[in-house]
């Protein structure tokens, strides 16, 4: 019976708790955040689009 539980215990130790909620490792999460910030900085607001089409 004890040997049957051993694989479960070993599999449970394989996970890393250093990942963010999405499951990405810290370096990848940082790259995704940087990319999202770059996209936000280059985006155009809907109000600016409405003003340019109203002319």
PDBQT receptor file of N, H, CA, C and O in Angstrom, charges set to zero:
ATOM      1  N   UNK A   1       0.820  -1.191   0.000  1.00  0.00    +0.000 N 
ATOM      2  CA  UNK A   1       0.000   0.000   0.000  1.00  0.00    +0.000 C 
ATOM      3  C   UNK A   1       0.864   1.254   0.000  1.00  0.00    +0.000 C 
ATOM      4  O   UNK A   1       0.544   2.223  -0.689  1.00  0.00    +0.000 OA
ATOM      5  N   UNK A   2       1.936   1.249   0.750  1.00  0.00    +0.000 N 
ATOM      6  H   UNK A   2       2.196   0.462   1.309  1.00  0.00    +0.000 HD
ATOM      7  CA  UNK A   2       2.815   2.421   0.807  1.00  0.00    +0.000 C 
ATOM      8  C   UNK A   2       3.478   2.672  -0.543  1.00  0.00    +0.000 C 
ATOM      9  O   UNK A   2       3.671   3.823  -0.934  1.00  0.00    +0.000 OA
ATOM     10  N   UNK A   3       3.820   1.628  -1.243  1.00  0.00    +0.000 N 
ATOM     11  H   UNK A   3       3.663   0.692  -0.926  1.00  0.00    +0.000 HD
ATOM     12  CA  UNK A   3       4.456   1.796  -2.547  1.00  0.00    +0.000 C 
ATOM     13  C   UNK A   3       3.491   2.381  -3.571  1.00  0.00    +0.000 C 
ATOM     14  O   UNK A   3       3.916   3.041  -4.519  1.00  0.00    +0.000 OA
ATOM     15  N   UNK A   4       2.216   2.146  -3.387  1.00  0.00    +0.000 N 
ATOM     16  H   UNK A   4       1.871   1.610  -2.617  1.00  0.00    +0.000 HD
ATOM     17  CA  UNK A   4       1.226   2.697  -4.308  1.00  0.00    +0.000 C 
ATOM     18  C   UNK A   4       1.107   4.211  -4.142  1.00  0.00    +0.000 C 
ATOM     19  O   UNK A   4       0.766   4.898  -5.104  1.00  0.00    +0.000 OA
ATOM     20  N   UNK A   5       1.370   4.739  -2.983  1.00  0.00    +0.000 N 
ATOM     21  H   UNK A   5       1.647   4.181  -2.201  1.00  0.00    +0.000 HD
ATOM     22  CA  UNK A   5       1.285   6.170  -2.731  1.00  0.00    +0.000 C 
ATOM     23  C   UNK A   5       2.547   6.926  -3.139  1.00  0.00    +0.000 C 
ATOM     24  O   UNK A   5       2.510   8.143  -3.321  1.00  0.00    +0.000 OA
ATOM     25  N   UNK A   6       3.643   6.224  -3.280  1.00  0.00    +0.000 N 
ATOM     26  H   UNK A   6       3.673   5.235  -3.131  1.00  0.00    +0.000 HD
ATOM     27  CA  UNK A   6       4.912   6.865  -3.600  1.00  0.00    +0.000 C 
ATOM     28  C   UNK A   6       4.868   7.635  -4.917  1.00  0.00    +0.000 C 
ATOM     29  O   UNK A   6       5.328   8.777  -4.942  1.00  0.00    +0.000 OA
ATOM     30  N   UNK A   7       4.345   7.086  -6.008  1.00  0.00    +0.000 N 
ATOM     31  H   UNK A   7       3.972   6.159  -5.988  1.00  0.00    +0.000 HD
ATOM     32  CA  UNK A   7       4.297   7.873  -7.252  1.00  0.00    +0.000 C 
ATOM     33  C   UNK A   7       3.464   9.148  -7.119  1.00  0.00    +0.000 C 
ATOM     34  O   UNK A   7       3.805  10.170  -7.714  1.00  0.00    +0.000 OA
ATOM     35  N   UNK A   8       2.398   9.102  -6.360  1.00  0.00    +0.000 N 
ATOM     36  H   UNK A   8       2.121   8.272  -5.877  1.00  0.00    +0.000 HD
ATOM     37  CA  UNK A   8       1.583  10.298  -6.162  1.00  0.00    +0.000 C 
ATOM     38  C   UNK A   8       2.348  11.384  -5.409  1.00  0.00    +0.000 C 
ATOM     39  O   UNK A   8       2.240  12.567  -5.730  1.00  0.00    +0.000 OA
ATOM     40  N   UNK A   9       3.100  10.979  -4.433  1.00  0.00    +0.000 N 
ATOM     41  H   UNK A   9       3.187  10.017  -4.172  1.00  0.00    +0.000 HD
ATOM     42  CA  UNK A   9       3.901  11.946  -3.680  1.00  0.00    +0.000 C 
ATOM     43  C   UNK A   9       4.990  12.548  -4.553  1.00  0.00    +0.000 C 
ATOM     44  O   UNK A   9       5.264  13.745  -4.467  1.00  0.00    +0.000 OA
ATOM     45  N   UNK A  10       5.607  11.737  -5.383  1.00  0.00    +0.000 N 
ATOM     46  H   UNK A  10       5.384  10.764  -5.453  1.00  0.00    +0.000 HD
ATOM     47  CA  UNK A  10       6.651  12.242  -6.266  1.00  0.00    +0.000 C 
ATOM     48  C   UNK A  10       6.087  13.182  -7.323  1.00  0.00    +0.000 C 
ATOM     49  O   UNK A  10       6.720  14.185  -7.651  1.00  0.00    +0.000 OA
ATOM     50  N   UNK A  11       4.922  12.879  -7.856  1.00  0.00    +0.000 N 
ATOM     51  H   UNK A  11       4.408  12.063  -7.589  1.00  0.00    +0.000 HD
ATOM     52  CA  UNK A  11       4.301  13.757  -8.844  1.00  0.00    +0.000 C 
ATOM     53  C   UNK A  11       3.891  15.093  -8.218  1.00  0.00    +0.000 C 
ATOM     54  O   UNK A  11       3.976  16.138  -8.864  1.00  0.00    +0.000 OA
ATOM     55  N   UNK A  12       3.457  15.054  -6.992  1.00  0.00    +0.000 N 
ATOM     56  H   UNK A  12       3.388  14.206  -6.468  1.00  0.00    +0.000 HD
ATOM     57  CA  UNK A  12       3.068  16.280  -6.308  1.00  0.00    +0.000 C 
ATOM     58  C   UNK A  12       4.250  17.209  -6.073  1.00  0.00    +0.000 C 
ATOM     59  O   UNK A  12       4.074  18.424  -5.990  1.00  0.00    +0.000 OA
ATOM     60  N   UNK A  13       5.434  16.659  -5.967  1.00  0.00    +0.000 N 
ATOM     61  H   UNK A  13       5.576  15.672  -6.034  1.00  0.00    +0.000 HD
ATOM     62  CA  UNK A  13       6.630  17.462  -5.734  1.00  0.00    +0.000 C 
ATOM     63  C   UNK A  13       7.167  18.062  -7.022  1.00  0.00    +0.000 C 
ATOM     64  O   UNK A  13       8.067  18.901  -6.971  1.00  0.00    +0.000 OA
ATOM     65  N   UNK A  14       6.653  17.666  -8.162  1.00  0.00    +0.000 N 
ATOM     66  H   UNK A  14       5.922  16.984  -8.204  1.00  0.00    +0.000 HD
ATOM     67  CA  UNK A  14       7.157  18.167  -9.449  1.00  0.00    +0.000 C 
ATOM     68  C   UNK A  14       6.687  19.578  -9.755  1.00  0.00    +0.000 C 
ATOM     69  O   UNK A  14       7.366  20.300 -10.485  1.00  0.00    +0.000 OA
ATOM     70  N   UNK A  15       5.570  19.983  -9.232  1.00  0.00    +0.000 N 
ATOM     71  H   UNK A  15       5.018  19.397  -8.640  1.00  0.00    +0.000 HD
ATOM     72  CA  UNK A  15       5.023  21.301  -9.556  1.00  0.00    +0.000 C 
ATOM     73  C   UNK A  15       5.857  22.412  -8.968  1.00  0.00    +0.000 C 
ATOM     74  O   UNK A  15       6.507  22.244  -7.936  1.00  0.00    +0.000 OA
ATOM     75  N   UNK A  16       5.832  23.551  -9.638  1.00  0.00    +0.000 N 
ATOM     76  H   UNK A  16       5.305  23.687 -10.476  1.00  0.00    +0.000 HD
ATOM     77  CA  UNK A  16       6.559  24.724  -9.161  1.00  0.00    +0.000 C 
ATOM     78  C   UNK A  16       5.565  25.773  -8.689  1.00  0.00    +0.000 C 
ATOM     79  O   UNK A  16       4.650  26.135  -9.428  1.00  0.00    +0.000 OA
ATOM     80  N   UNK A  17       5.731  26.254  -7.495  1.00  0.00    +0.000 N 
ATOM     81  H   UNK A  17       6.474  25.960  -6.895  1.00  0.00    +0.000 HD
ATOM     82  CA  UNK A  17       4.823  27.272  -6.972  1.00  0.00    +0.000 C 
ATOM     83  C   UNK A  17       5.296  28.673  -7.346  1.00  0.00    +0.000 C 
ATOM     84  O   UNK A  17       4.670  29.658  -6.955  1.00  0.00    +0.000 OA
ATOM     85  N   UNK A  18       6.398  28.776  -8.100  1.00  0.00    +0.000 N 
ATOM     86  H   UNK A  18       6.906  27.976  -8.417  1.00  0.00    +0.000 HD
ATOM     87  CA  UNK A  18       6.921  30.080  -8.489  1.00  0.00    +0.000 C 
ATOM     88  C   UNK A  18       6.200  30.656  -9.701  1.00  0.00    +0.000 C 
ATOM     89  O   UNK A  18       6.487  31.780 -10.111  1.00  0.00    +0.000 OA
ATOM     90  N   UNK A  19       5.272  29.906 -10.277  1.00  0.00    +0.000 N 
ATOM     91  H   UNK A  19       5.039  28.992  -9.944  1.00  0.00    +0.000 HD
ATOM     92  CA  UNK A  19       4.535  30.377 -11.450  1.00  0.00    +0.000 C 
ATOM     93  C   UNK A  19       3.419  31.318 -11.029  1.00  0.00    +0.000 C 
ATOM     94  O   UNK A  19       2.892  31.229  -9.920  1.00  0.00    +0.000 OA
ATOM     95  N   UNK A  20       3.067  32.230 -11.945  1.00  0.00    +0.000 N 
ATOM     96  H   UNK A  20       3.495  32.302 -12.846  1.00  0.00    +0.000 HD
ATOM     97  CA  UNK A  20       1.941  33.125 -11.674  1.00  0.00    +0.000 C 
ATOM     98  C   UNK A  20       0.632  32.373 -11.906  1.00  0.00    +0.000 C 
ATOM     99  O   UNK A  20       0.674  31.217 -12.329  1.00  0.00    +0.000 OA
ATOM    100  N   UNK A  21      -0.520  32.976 -11.648  1.00  0.00    +0.000 N 
ATOM    101  H   UNK A  21      -0.554  33.914 -11.305  1.00  0.00    +0.000 HD
ATOM    102  CA  UNK A  21      -1.799  32.262 -11.779  1.00  0.00    +0.000 C 
ATOM    103  C   UNK A  21      -2.050  31.668 -13.169  1.00  0.00    +0.000 C 
ATOM    104  O   UNK A  21      -2.789  30.691 -13.291  1.00  0.00    +0.000 OA
ATOM    105  N   UNK A  22      -1.448  32.240 -14.217  1.00  0.00    +0.000 N 
ATOM    106  H   UNK A  22      -0.848  33.033 -14.118  1.00  0.00    +0.000 HD
ATOM    107  CA  UNK A  22      -1.649  31.691 -15.559  1.00  0.00    +0.000 C 
ATOM    108  C   UNK A  22      -0.823  30.436 -15.789  1.00  0.00    +0.000 C 
ATOM    109  O   UNK A  22      -1.047  29.729 -16.771  1.00  0.00    +0.000 OA
ATOM    110  N   UNK A  23       0.119  30.144 -14.913  1.00  0.00    +0.000 N 
ATOM    111  H   UNK A  23       0.301  30.719 -14.115  1.00  0.00    +0.000 HD
ATOM    112  CA  UNK A  23       0.962  28.971 -15.059  1.00  0.00    +0.000 C 
ATOM    113  C   UNK A  23       2.276  29.262 -15.755  1.00  0.00    +0.000 C 
ATOM    114  O   UNK A  23       3.094  28.359 -15.931  1.00  0.00    +0.000 OA
ATOM    115  N   UNK A  24       2.494  30.504 -16.152  1.00  0.00    +0.000 N 
ATOM    116  H   UNK A  24       1.830  31.237 -16.008  1.00  0.00    +0.000 HD
ATOM    117  CA  UNK A  24       3.731  30.870 -16.836  1.00  0.00    +0.000 C 
ATOM    118  C   UNK A  24       4.859  31.040 -15.823  1.00  0.00    +0.000 C 
ATOM    119  O   UNK A  24       4.633  31.534 -14.718  1.00  0.00    +0.000 OA
ATOM    120  N   UNK A  25       6.067  30.634 -16.193  1.00  0.00    +0.000 N 
ATOM    121  H   UNK A  25       6.250  30.233 -17.090  1.00  0.00    +0.000 HD
ATOM    122  CA  UNK A  25       7.212  30.885 -15.308  1.00  0.00    +0.000 C 
ATOM    123  C   UNK A  25       7.473  32.393 -15.193  1.00  0.00    +0.000 C 
ATOM    124  O   UNK A  25       7.043  33.157 -16.057  1.00  0.00    +0.000 OA
ATOM    125  N   UNK A  26       8.158  32.820 -14.156  1.00  0.00    +0.000 N 
ATOM    126  H   UNK A  26       8.507  32.199 -13.455  1.00  0.00    +0.000 HD
ATOM    127  CA  UNK A  26       8.351  34.262 -13.927  1.00  0.00    +0.000 C 
ATOM    128  C   UNK A  26       8.964  35.006 -15.110  1.00  0.00    +0.000 C 
ATOM    129  O   UNK A  26       8.537  36.121 -15.409  1.00  0.00    +0.000 OA
ATOM    130  N   UNK A  27       9.945  34.427 -15.787  1.00  0.00    +0.000 N 
ATOM    131  H   UNK A  27      10.291  33.521 -15.544  1.00  0.00    +0.000 HD
ATOM    132  CA  UNK A  27      10.575  35.133 -16.909  1.00  0.00    +0.000 C 
ATOM    133  C   UNK A  27       9.591  35.320 -18.061  1.00  0.00    +0.000 C 
ATOM    134  O   UNK A  27       9.572  36.371 -18.701  1.00  0.00    +0.000 OA
ATOM    135  N   UNK A  28       8.784  34.312 -18.321  1.00  0.00    +0.000 N 
ATOM    136  H   UNK A  28       8.800  33.458 -17.802  1.00  0.00    +0.000 HD
ATOM    137  CA  UNK A  28       7.796  34.419 -19.403  1.00  0.00    +0.000 C 
ATOM    138  C   UNK A  28       6.687  35.396 -19.016  1.00  0.00    +0.000 C 
ATOM    139  O   UNK A  28       6.222  36.160 -19.862  1.00  0.00    +0.000 OA
ATOM    140  N   UNK A  29       6.262  35.384 -17.775  1.00  0.00    +0.000 N 
ATOM    141  H   UNK A  29       6.640  34.762 -17.089  1.00  0.00    +0.000 HD
ATOM    142  CA  UNK A  29       5.232  36.319 -17.313  1.00  0.00    +0.000 C 
ATOM    143  C   UNK A  29       5.726  37.754 -17.432  1.00  0.00    +0.000 C 
ATOM    144  O   UNK A  29       4.961  38.648 -17.793  1.00  0.00    +0.000 OA
ATOM    145  N   UNK A  30       6.995  37.977 -17.132  1.00  0.00    +0.000 N 
ATOM    146  H   UNK A  30       7.617  37.251 -16.838  1.00  0.00    +0.000 HD
ATOM    147  CA  UNK A  30       7.567  39.319 -17.250  1.00  0.00    +0.000 C 
ATOM    148  C   UNK A  30       7.584  39.763 -18.716  1.00  0.00    +0.000 C 
ATOM    149  O   UNK A  30       7.280  40.917 -19.017  1.00  0.00    +0.000 OA
ATOM    150  N   UNK A  31       7.937  38.855 -19.624  1.00  0.00    +0.000 N 
ATOM    151  H   UNK A  31       8.184  37.918 -19.380  1.00  0.00    +0.000 HD
ATOM    152  CA  UNK A  31       7.940  39.186 -21.053  1.00  0.00    +0.000 C 
ATOM    153  C   UNK A  31       6.523  39.491 -21.543  1.00  0.00    +0.000 C 
ATOM    154  O   UNK A  31       6.321  40.418 -22.327  1.00  0.00    +0.000 OA
ATOM    155  N   UNK A  32       5.558  38.722 -21.085  1.00  0.00    +0.000 N 
ATOM    156  H   UNK A  32       5.722  37.970 -20.447  1.00  0.00    +0.000 HD
ATOM    157  CA  UNK A  32       4.170  38.980 -21.478  1.00  0.00    +0.000 C 
ATOM    158  C   UNK A  32       3.689  40.326 -20.958  1.00  0.00    +0.000 C 
ATOM    159  O   UNK A  32       2.988  41.049 -21.666  1.00  0.00    +0.000 OA
ATOM    160  N   UNK A  33       4.058  40.670 -19.731  1.00  0.00    +0.000 N 
ATOM    161  H   UNK A  33       4.628  40.084 -19.156  1.00  0.00    +0.000 HD
ATOM    162  CA  UNK A  33       3.674  41.966 -19.174  1.00  0.00    +0.000 C 
ATOM    163  C   UNK A  33       4.318  43.120 -19.942  1.00  0.00    +0.000 C 
ATOM    164  O   UNK A  33       3.680  44.145 -20.184  1.00  0.00    +0.000 OA
ATOM    165  N   UNK A  34       5.588  42.946 -20.322  1.00  0.00    +0.000 N 
ATOM    166  H   UNK A  34       6.106  42.113 -20.125  1.00  0.00    +0.000 HD
ATOM    167  CA  UNK A  34       6.268  43.975 -21.101  1.00  0.00    +0.000 C 
ATOM    168  C   UNK A  34       5.604  44.150 -22.464  1.00  0.00    +0.000 C 
ATOM    169  O   UNK A  34       5.437  45.274 -22.938  1.00  0.00    +0.000 OA
ATOM    170  N   UNK A  35       5.232  43.049 -23.085  1.00  0.00    +0.000 N 
ATOM    171  H   UNK A  35       5.368  42.137 -22.701  1.00  0.00    +0.000 HD
ATOM    172  CA  UNK A  35       4.562  43.112 -24.390  1.00  0.00    +0.000 C 
ATOM    173  C   UNK A  35       3.203  43.793 -24.278  1.00  0.00    +0.000 C 
ATOM    174  O   UNK A  35       2.834  44.598 -25.134  1.00  0.00    +0.000 OA
ATOM    175  N   UNK A  36       2.473  43.474 -23.238  1.00  0.00    +0.000 N 
ATOM    176  H   UNK A  36       2.772  42.821 -22.543  1.00  0.00    +0.000 HD
ATOM    177  CA  UNK A  36       1.164  44.097 -23.033  1.00  0.00    +0.000 C 
ATOM    178  C   UNK A  36       1.312  45.598 -22.802  1.00  0.00    +0.000 C 
ATOM    179  O   UNK A  36       0.503  46.380 -23.302  1.00  0.00    +0.000 OA
ATOM    180  N   UNK A  37       2.324  46.006 -22.058  1.00  0.00    +0.000 N 
ATOM    181  H   UNK A  37       2.980  45.371 -21.651  1.00  0.00    +0.000 HD
ATOM    182  CA  UNK A  37       2.554  47.429 -21.818  1.00  0.00    +0.000 C 
ATOM    183  C   UNK A  37       2.911  48.141 -23.123  1.00  0.00    +0.000 C 
ATOM    184  O   UNK A  37       2.478  49.270 -23.352  1.00  0.00    +0.000 OA
ATOM    185  N   UNK A  38       3.699  47.485 -23.978  1.00  0.00    +0.000 N 
ATOM    186  H   UNK A  38       4.051  46.568 -23.792  1.00  0.00    +0.000 HD
ATOM    187  CA  UNK A  38       4.058  48.080 -25.260  1.00  0.00    +0.000 C 
ATOM    188  C   UNK A  38       2.825  48.243 -26.148  1.00  0.00    +0.000 C 
ATOM    189  O   UNK A  38       2.662  49.272 -26.803  1.00  0.00    +0.000 OA
ATOM    190  N   UNK A  39       1.965  47.237 -26.169  1.00  0.00    +0.000 N 
ATOM    191  H   UNK A  39       2.097  46.401 -25.637  1.00  0.00    +0.000 HD
ATOM    192  CA  UNK A  39       0.740  47.328 -26.961  1.00  0.00    +0.000 C 
ATOM    193  C   UNK A  39      -0.183  48.420 -26.432  1.00  0.00    +0.000 C 
ATOM    194  O   UNK A  39      -0.805  49.141 -27.212  1.00  0.00    +0.000 OA
ATOM    195  N   UNK A  40      -0.274  48.542 -25.117  1.00  0.00    +0.000 N 
ATOM    196  H   UNK A  40       0.232  47.957 -24.483  1.00  0.00    +0.000 HD
ATOM    197  CA  UNK A  40      -1.103  49.598 -24.524  1.00  0.00    +0.000 C 
ATOM    198  C   UNK A  40      -0.569  50.979 -24.883  1.00  0.00    +0.000 C 
ATOM    199  O   UNK A  40      -1.349  51.895 -25.147  1.00  0.00    +0.000 OA
ATOM    200  N   UNK A  41       0.748  51.138 -24.895  1.00  0.00    +0.000 N 
ATOM    201  H   UNK A  41       1.382  50.394 -24.680  1.00  0.00    +0.000 HD
ATOM    202  CA  UNK A  41       1.346  52.435 -25.198  1.00  0.00    +0.000 C 
ATOM    203  C   UNK A  41       1.114  52.819 -26.655  1.00  0.00    +0.000 C 
ATOM    204  O   UNK A  41       1.046  54.006 -26.975  1.00  0.00    +0.000 OA
ATOM    205  N   UNK A  42       0.992  51.833 -27.544  1.00  0.00    +0.000 N 
ATOM    206  H   UNK A  42       1.047  50.869 -27.284  1.00  0.00    +0.000 HD
ATOM    207  CA  UNK A  42       0.812  52.106 -28.966  1.00  0.00    +0.000 C 
ATOM    208  C   UNK A  42      -0.651  52.080 -29.401  1.00  0.00    +0.000 C 
ATOM    209  O   UNK A  42      -0.937  52.207 -30.591  1.00  0.00    +0.000 OA
ATOM    210  N   UNK A  43      -1.562  51.921 -28.477  1.00  0.00    +0.000 N 
ATOM    211  H   UNK A  43      -1.329  51.818 -27.510  1.00  0.00    +0.000 HD
ATOM    212  CA  UNK A  43      -2.968  51.802 -28.849  1.00  0.00    +0.000 C 
ATOM    213  C   UNK A  43      -3.608  53.181 -29.021  1.00  0.00    +0.000 C 
ATOM    214  O   UNK A  43      -3.099  54.188 -28.530  1.00  0.00    +0.000 OA
ATOM    215  N   UNK A  44      -4.720  53.196 -29.721  1.00  0.00    +0.000 N 
ATOM    216  H   UNK A  44      -5.133  52.378 -30.121  1.00  0.00    +0.000 HD
ATOM    217  CA  UNK A  44      -5.473  54.430 -29.962  1.00  0.00    +0.000 C 
ATOM    218  C   UNK A  44      -6.813  54.282 -29.256  1.00  0.00    +0.000 C 
ATOM    219  O   UNK A  44      -7.457  53.236 -29.335  1.00  0.00    +0.000 OA
ATOM    220  N   UNK A  45      -7.223  55.335 -28.570  1.00  0.00    +0.000 N 
ATOM    221  H   UNK A  45      -6.700  56.185 -28.506  1.00  0.00    +0.000 HD
ATOM    222  CA  UNK A  45      -8.488  55.270 -27.846  1.00  0.00    +0.000 C 
ATOM    223  C   UNK A  45      -9.658  55.369 -28.822  1.00  0.00    +0.000 C 
ATOM    224  O   UNK A  45      -9.526  55.989 -29.877  1.00  0.00    +0.000 OA
ATOM    225  N   UNK A  46     -10.791  54.774 -28.490  1.00  0.00    +0.000 N 
ATOM    226  H   UNK A  46     -10.899  54.270 -27.632  1.00  0.00    +0.000 HD
ATOM    227  CA  UNK A  46     -11.976  54.876 -29.359  1.00  0.00    +0.000 C 
ATOM    228  C   UNK A  46     -12.442  56.320 -29.536  1.00  0.00    +0.000 C 
ATOM    229  O   UNK A  46     -12.984  56.669 -30.585  1.00  0.00    +0.000 OA
ATOM    230  N   UNK A  47     -12.236  57.155 -28.529  1.00  0.00    +0.000 N 
ATOM    231  H   UNK A  47     -11.795  56.872 -27.677  1.00  0.00    +0.000 HD
ATOM    232  CA  UNK A  47     -12.635  58.557 -28.633  1.00  0.00    +0.000 C 
ATOM    233  C   UNK A  47     -11.830  59.266 -29.724  1.00  0.00    +0.000 C 
ATOM    234  O   UNK A  47     -12.374  60.093 -30.456  1.00  0.00    +0.000 OA
ATOM    235  N   UNK A  48     -10.545  58.949 -29.836  1.00  0.00    +0.000 N 
ATOM    236  H   UNK A  48     -10.103  58.277 -29.242  1.00  0.00    +0.000 HD
ATOM    237  CA  UNK A  48      -9.722  59.570 -30.864  1.00  0.00    +0.000 C 
ATOM    238  C   UNK A  48     -10.174  59.129 -32.246  1.00  0.00    +0.000 C 
ATOM    239  O   UNK A  48     -10.127  59.917 -33.191  1.00  0.00    +0.000 OA
ATOM    240  N   UNK A  49     -10.606  57.897 -32.378  1.00  0.00    +0.000 N 
ATOM    241  H   UNK A  49     -10.644  57.256 -31.611  1.00  0.00    +0.000 HD
ATOM    242  CA  UNK A  49     -11.117  57.427 -33.670  1.00  0.00    +0.000 C 
ATOM    243  C   UNK A  49     -12.416  58.132 -34.027  1.00  0.00    +0.000 C 
ATOM    244  O   UNK A  49     -12.626  58.491 -35.186  1.00  0.00    +0.000 OA
ATOM    245  N   UNK A  50     -13.285  58.333 -33.055  1.00  0.00    +0.000 N 
ATOM    246  H   UNK A  50     -13.115  58.041 -32.114  1.00  0.00    +0.000 HD
ATOM    247  CA  UNK A  50     -14.560  59.010 -33.301  1.00  0.00    +0.000 C 
ATOM    248  C   UNK A  50     -14.340  60.470 -33.693  1.00  0.00    +0.000 C 
ATOM    249  O   UNK A  50     -15.057  60.991 -34.548  1.00  0.00    +0.000 OA
ATOM    250  N   UNK A  51     -13.362  61.136 -33.081  1.00  0.00    +0.000 N 
ATOM    251  H   UNK A  51     -12.780  60.713 -32.386  1.00  0.00    +0.000 HD
ATOM    252  CA  UNK A  51     -13.085  62.528 -33.412  1.00  0.00    +0.000 C 
ATOM    253  C   UNK A  51     -12.536  62.663 -34.829  1.00  0.00    +0.000 C 
ATOM    254  O   UNK A  51     -12.864  63.627 -35.521  1.00  0.00    +0.000 OA
ATOM    255  N   UNK A  52     -11.716  61.726 -35.270  1.00  0.00    +0.000 N 
ATOM    256  H   UNK A  52     -11.450  60.943 -34.707  1.00  0.00    +0.000 HD
ATOM    257  CA  UNK A  52     -11.134  61.826 -36.606  1.00  0.00    +0.000 C 
ATOM    258  C   UNK A  52     -12.151  61.522 -37.696  1.00  0.00    +0.000 C 
ATOM    259  O   UNK A  52     -12.025  62.043 -38.805  1.00  0.00    +0.000 OA
ATOM    260  N   UNK A  53     -13.147  60.702 -37.419  1.00  0.00    +0.000 N 
ATOM    261  H   UNK A  53     -13.249  60.279 -36.519  1.00  0.00    +0.000 HD
ATOM    262  CA  UNK A  53     -14.154  60.386 -38.425  1.00  0.00    +0.000 C 
ATOM    263  C   UNK A  53     -15.288  61.415 -38.444  1.00  0.00    +0.000 C 
ATOM    264  O   UNK A  53     -16.058  61.463 -39.404  1.00  0.00    +0.000 OA
ATOM    265  N   UNK A  54     -15.400  62.234 -37.397  1.00  0.00    +0.000 N 
ATOM    266  H   UNK A  54     -14.776  62.194 -36.617  1.00  0.00    +0.000 HD
ATOM    267  CA  UNK A  54     -16.473  63.220 -37.313  1.00  0.00    +0.000 C 
ATOM    268  C   UNK A  54     -16.177  64.455 -38.145  1.00  0.00    +0.000 C 
ATOM    269  O   UNK A  54     -17.081  65.252 -38.394  1.00  0.00    +0.000 OA
ATOM    270  N   UNK A  55     -14.949  64.635 -38.578  1.00  0.00    +0.000 N 
ATOM    271  H   UNK A  55     -14.214  63.987 -38.376  1.00  0.00    +0.000 HD
ATOM    272  CA  UNK A  55     -14.574  65.850 -39.326  1.00  0.00    +0.000 C 
ATOM    273  C   UNK A  55     -15.074  65.842 -40.725  1.00  0.00    +0.000 C 
ATOM    274  O   UNK A  55     -14.838  66.793 -41.470  1.00  0.00    +0.000 OA
TER     275      UNK A  55
